[in-house]
Amino acid sequence: MVSSKDNNYNAYAYEIDETEITVEPSKIKKVTIRFNKLYSNQAIIRKMVFDDVILNYEEYKITTNKAEYTNRSTITIEI
């Protein structure tokens, strides 16, 4: 998450299992994500940024060197 003061708040990614965030083509999935952010009425969340999104998971799974896989993207959602 990115606040109105350009502060970045990271998700507790270690709490999320890979199967929870893998979305099949043409499907919708609801996922609960916790963030490291204290309550503040001065910092309003402006957007959510998902970095390193793998666009074709089936292709990624059969890739030998995962670090060199290039079909990745960033998704930004303005709130």
PyMOL commands that place a pseudoatom at each C-alpha (Angstrom):
pseudoatom trace, name=CA, resn=MET, resi=1, chain=A, elem=C, hetatm=0, pos=[0.000, 0.000, 0.000]
pseudoatom trace, name=CA, resn=VAL, resi=2, chain=A, elem=C, hetatm=0, pos=[1.105, 3.546, -0.669]
pseudoatom trace, name=CA, resn=SER, resi=3, chain=A, elem=C, hetatm=0, pos=[-0.239, 6.412, 1.424]
pseudoatom trace, name=CA, resn=SER, resi=4, chain=A, elem=C, hetatm=0, pos=[-1.009, 10.014, 0.546]
pseudoatom trace, name=CA, resn=LYS, resi=5, chain=A, elem=C, hetatm=0, pos=[2.375, 10.886, 2.093]
pseudoatom trace, name=CA, resn=ASP, resi=6, chain=A, elem=C, hetatm=0, pos=[4.107, 8.353, -0.205]
pseudoatom trace, name=CA, resn=ASN, resi=7, chain=A, elem=C, hetatm=0, pos=[4.819, 5.959, 2.648]
pseudoatom trace, name=CA, resn=ASN, resi=8, chain=A, elem=C, hetatm=0, pos=[5.004, 2.303, 1.595]
pseudoatom trace, name=CA, resn=TYR, resi=9, chain=A, elem=C, hetatm=0, pos=[3.437, -0.400, 3.762]
pseudoatom trace, name=CA, resn=ASN, resi=10, chain=A, elem=C, hetatm=0, pos=[4.421, -3.985, 3.083]
pseudoatom trace, name=CA, resn=ALA, resi=11, chain=A, elem=C, hetatm=0, pos=[2.107, -6.965, 3.246]
pseudoatom trace, name=CA, resn=TYR, resi=12, chain=A, elem=C, hetatm=0, pos=[2.740, -9.861, 5.585]
pseudoatom trace, name=CA, resn=ALA, resi=13, chain=A, elem=C, hetatm=0, pos=[3.517, -12.039, 2.566]
pseudoatom trace, name=CA, resn=TYR, resi=14, chain=A, elem=C, hetatm=0, pos=[4.767, -14.942, 4.684]
pseudoatom trace, name=CA, resn=GLU, resi=15, chain=A, elem=C, hetatm=0, pos=[1.180, -15.425, 5.891]
pseudoatom trace, name=CA, resn=ILE, resi=16, chain=A, elem=C, hetatm=0, pos=[-0.130, -16.019, 2.365]
pseudoatom trace, name=CA, resn=ASP, resi=17, chain=A, elem=C, hetatm=0, pos=[0.085, -19.468, 0.811]
pseudoatom trace, name=CA, resn=GLU, resi=18, chain=A, elem=C, hetatm=0, pos=[0.879, -19.621, -2.909]
pseudoatom trace, name=CA, resn=THR, resi=19, chain=A, elem=C, hetatm=0, pos=[-2.389, -21.451, -3.624]
pseudoatom trace, name=CA, resn=GLU, resi=20, chain=A, elem=C, hetatm=0, pos=[-4.346, -18.567, -2.057]
pseudoatom trace, name=CA, resn=ILE, resi=21, chain=A, elem=C, hetatm=0, pos=[-2.962, -15.992, -4.485]
pseudoatom trace, name=CA, resn=THR, resi=22, chain=A, elem=C, hetatm=0, pos=[-2.903, -18.105, -7.637]
pseudoatom trace, name=CA, resn=VAL, resi=23, chain=A, elem=C, hetatm=0, pos=[-5.872, -17.092, -9.788]
pseudoatom trace, name=CA, resn=GLU, resi=24, chain=A, elem=C, hetatm=0, pos=[-7.019, -19.273, -12.664]
pseudoatom trace, name=CA, resn=PRO, resi=25, chain=A, elem=C, hetatm=0, pos=[-7.679, -17.563, -16.026]
pseudoatom trace, name=CA, resn=SER, resi=26, chain=A, elem=C, hetatm=0, pos=[-11.121, -15.906, -16.241]
pseudoatom trace, name=CA, resn=LYS, resi=27, chain=A, elem=C, hetatm=0, pos=[-11.689, -16.417, -12.500]
pseudoatom trace, name=CA, resn=ILE, resi=28, chain=A, elem=C, hetatm=0, pos=[-12.075, -14.063, -9.551]
pseudoatom trace, name=CA, resn=LYS, resi=29, chain=A, elem=C, hetatm=0, pos=[-10.675, -14.754, -6.108]
pseudoatom trace, name=CA, resn=LYS, resi=30, chain=A, elem=C, hetatm=0, pos=[-11.074, -12.901, -2.823]
pseudoatom trace, name=CA, resn=VAL, resi=31, chain=A, elem=C, hetatm=0, pos=[-7.885, -12.804, -0.732]
pseudoatom trace, name=CA, resn=THR, resi=32, chain=A, elem=C, hetatm=0, pos=[-7.333, -11.204, 2.654]
pseudoatom trace, name=CA, resn=ILE, resi=33, chain=A, elem=C, hetatm=0, pos=[-3.975, -9.477, 2.943]
pseudoatom trace, name=CA, resn=ARG, resi=34, chain=A, elem=C, hetatm=0, pos=[-2.624, -7.972, 6.163]
pseudoatom trace, name=CA, resn=PHE, resi=35, chain=A, elem=C, hetatm=0, pos=[-0.303, -4.969, 6.012]
pseudoatom trace, name=CA, resn=ASN, resi=36, chain=A, elem=C, hetatm=0, pos=[2.277, -3.501, 8.337]
pseudoatom trace, name=CA, resn=LYS, resi=37, chain=A, elem=C, hetatm=0, pos=[0.528, -0.177, 8.969]
pseudoatom trace, name=CA, resn=LEU, resi=38, chain=A, elem=C, hetatm=0, pos=[-0.444, 1.526, 12.180]
pseudoatom trace, name=CA, resn=TYR, resi=39, chain=A, elem=C, hetatm=0, pos=[-3.691, 3.480, 12.233]
pseudoatom trace, name=CA, resn=SER, resi=40, chain=A, elem=C, hetatm=0, pos=[-3.247, 7.123, 11.313]
pseudoatom trace, name=CA, resn=ASN, resi=41, chain=A, elem=C, hetatm=0, pos=[-5.883, 9.637, 10.323]
pseudoatom trace, name=CA, resn=GLN, resi=42, chain=A, elem=C, hetatm=0, pos=[-3.158, 11.718, 8.630]
pseudoatom trace, name=CA, resn=ALA, resi=43, chain=A, elem=C, hetatm=0, pos=[-1.954, 9.113, 6.128]
pseudoatom trace, name=CA, resn=ILE, resi=44, chain=A, elem=C, hetatm=0, pos=[-4.653, 8.013, 3.705]
pseudoatom trace, name=CA, resn=ILE, resi=45, chain=A, elem=C, hetatm=0, pos=[-4.019, 4.986, 1.506]
pseudoatom trace, name=CA, resn=ARG, resi=46, chain=A, elem=C, hetatm=0, pos=[-3.907, 6.068, -2.166]
pseudoatom trace, name=CA, resn=LYS, resi=47, chain=A, elem=C, hetatm=0, pos=[-3.089, 2.861, -3.976]
pseudoatom trace, name=CA, resn=MET, resi=48, chain=A, elem=C, hetatm=0, pos=[-2.143, -0.773, -3.735]
pseudoatom trace, name=CA, resn=VAL, resi=49, chain=A, elem=C, hetatm=0, pos=[0.835, -1.971, -5.749]
pseudoatom trace, name=CA, resn=PHE, resi=50, chain=A, elem=C, hetatm=0, pos=[1.406, -5.633, -6.534]
pseudoatom trace, name=CA, resn=ASP, resi=51, chain=A, elem=C, hetatm=0, pos=[4.993, -6.097, -7.731]
pseudoatom trace, name=CA, resn=ASP, resi=52, chain=A, elem=C, hetatm=0, pos=[6.372, -9.135, -9.507]
pseudoatom trace, name=CA, resn=VAL, resi=53, chain=A, elem=C, hetatm=0, pos=[3.041, -10.538, -10.684]
pseudoatom trace, name=CA, resn=ILE, resi=54, chain=A, elem=C, hetatm=0, pos=[3.540, -13.730, -12.697]
pseudoatom trace, name=CA, resn=LEU, resi=55, chain=A, elem=C, hetatm=0, pos=[1.168, -13.536, -15.645]
pseudoatom trace, name=CA, resn=ASN, resi=56, chain=A, elem=C, hetatm=0, pos=[1.299, -17.182, -16.772]
pseudoatom trace, name=CA, resn=TYR, resi=57, chain=A, elem=C, hetatm=0, pos=[1.699, -19.482, -13.787]
pseudoatom trace, name=CA, resn=GLU, resi=58, chain=A, elem=C, hetatm=0, pos=[1.593, -22.722, -15.805]
pseudoatom trace, name=CA, resn=GLU, resi=59, chain=A, elem=C, hetatm=0, pos=[4.475, -21.486, -17.924]
pseudoatom trace, name=CA, resn=TYR, resi=60, chain=A, elem=C, hetatm=0, pos=[6.338, -20.301, -14.813]
pseudoatom trace, name=CA, resn=LYS, resi=61, chain=A, elem=C, hetatm=0, pos=[5.999, -23.695, -13.100]
pseudoatom trace, name=CA, resn=ILE, resi=62, chain=A, elem=C, hetatm=0, pos=[7.823, -25.496, -15.922]
pseudoatom trace, name=CA, resn=THR, resi=63, chain=A, elem=C, hetatm=0, pos=[10.589, -22.883, -16.151]
pseudoatom trace, name=CA, resn=THR, resi=64, chain=A, elem=C, hetatm=0, pos=[13.917, -24.260, -14.940]
pseudoatom trace, name=CA, resn=ASN, resi=65, chain=A, elem=C, hetatm=0, pos=[15.489, -20.977, -13.847]
pseudoatom trace, name=CA, resn=LYS, resi=66, chain=A, elem=C, hetatm=0, pos=[12.693, -19.069, -12.095]
pseudoatom trace, name=CA, resn=ALA, resi=67, chain=A, elem=C, hetatm=0, pos=[14.902, -15.969, -11.599]
pseudoatom trace, name=CA, resn=GLU, resi=68, chain=A, elem=C, hetatm=0, pos=[15.177, -15.511, -15.371]
pseudoatom trace, name=CA, resn=TYR, resi=69, chain=A, elem=C, hetatm=0, pos=[11.439, -15.825, -16.028]
pseudoatom trace, name=CA, resn=THR, resi=70, chain=A, elem=C, hetatm=0, pos=[10.384, -12.559, -17.694]
pseudoatom trace, name=CA, resn=ASN, resi=71, chain=A, elem=C, hetatm=0, pos=[6.579, -12.738, -18.107]
pseudoatom trace, name=CA, resn=ARG, resi=72, chain=A, elem=C, hetatm=0, pos=[6.032, -10.594, -14.986]
pseudoatom trace, name=CA, resn=SER, resi=73, chain=A, elem=C, hetatm=0, pos=[4.218, -7.354, -14.366]
pseudoatom trace, name=CA, resn=THR, resi=74, chain=A, elem=C, hetatm=0, pos=[3.278, -4.759, -11.759]
pseudoatom trace, name=CA, resn=ILE, resi=75, chain=A, elem=C, hetatm=0, pos=[-0.374, -4.080, -11.046]
pseudoatom trace, name=CA, resn=THR, resi=76, chain=A, elem=C, hetatm=0, pos=[-1.356, -0.769, -9.433]
pseudoatom trace, name=CA, resn=ILE, resi=77, chain=A, elem=C, hetatm=0, pos=[-4.848, -0.132, -8.101]
pseudoatom trace, name=CA, resn=GLU, resi=78, chain=A, elem=C, hetatm=0, pos=[-5.767, 3.469, -7.331]
pseudoatom trace, name=CA, resn=ILE, resi=79, chain=A, elem=C, hetatm=0, pos=[-8.099, 3.768, -4.340]
for i in range(1, 79): cmd.bond("trace and resi %d" % i, "trace and resi %d" % (i + 1))
show_as sticks, trace
zoom trace
